[in-house]
Amino acid sequence: MAGRLIEPKVITDFNQELVCVLPKGFWFDDVRWQRVWAAFDEKGATLSMADLREIFPDEEVLHEENQKIKQNLY
């Protein structure tokens, strides 16, 4: 189901190892799910916010200045 996350989403693999944490407001759908897993498989380690910004450069909620503003609002 596609849409903006209403809360942060923790993604783990089948061993409960952290794949990434997606912030509240992130647009999530099946295509993005596949891109996250492809990047995780390629890197072989947890994806950082910098990794996510590289994968999704147009996703505004991944930029630090927007995260600070949103934290102050909620």
Buried (B, 14 or more C-beta within 10 A) or exposed (E): EEEEBEEEEEBEEEEEEEBBBBBBBBBBEEEBEEBBBEBBEEEEEBBEBEBBBEBBEEBEBBEEEBBEEEEEEE
